[in-house]
Amino acid sequence: MPKLKSRGRKKNNKITIVLDVKEYEQLLEDLEELDAIRAYDEAKESGGRAIPFDQAIKEIRQSRK
């Protein structure tokens, strides 16, 4: 867990957070992973059929024409 440093004053329940660049990049990576997990969970819950990746790409490209 990154060390958070707040600066400035609280105003309207907002504060400024200062993060190290590496910590910020890690947070972004974690958010991307969480987004992928949520998308996977939604796909599993939808009950749709699974198709091979190559077929999915082909269908997406055809739908864009």
N, C-alpha and C positions, 0 to 999 in steps of 0.2 A: 504494500500500500504506500503510495507516495506521501511524502511529508507535504502538507499544505501550509502555505504561509499566506495569511490575509494581510492586505495593506489597505490603508484608507479607512474611511468610516462606513458604517452600515447606513444605507440610505434606501428606504422603501424595501427593506429585506434583501438588498443586493449587496454583495461584497466582491472585492477583487481578489482573485486567487493567482498566485505566482507558482508556476510549476517549472521544473527542469525540463529541457527539451526532450530528453530521453523518456521521462515520465509521461509527458504529453503524447509522444509517439506511441508508447505502450497503451495508453488509454484509448487512442484511436484504433489500434490493432484489436484491443479487447472489444470495442464497440462493433467493429466489423465482424468479429467472430460471433458475438451475440446476435447480430442481425442475421447471419447465416443460420444459426441454430433456430431462431424464430421462424425463418422461412422454411426450414426443414420440417419443423413441428407443424406448421400450417399445411404444408404439402401432405404430410402423413395423415392429418386429421381430415383432409378434404376427401379422402377415399378414391382419388383419381388413379388411373392406371399409370404404371411406370413405363417409360420408354427409354431406349438407349440415348446417350448424349448426342451422338452424331445425327440421329433422327430428329431430336429436338432442335438442333441447330438448323437442320434443313427446313423444318416446318416454320421456324421463326423467320428465316430468310425468305421463304415463299410468301409468308403473310405480309412482309414489308414491301413486296412488289406492287 
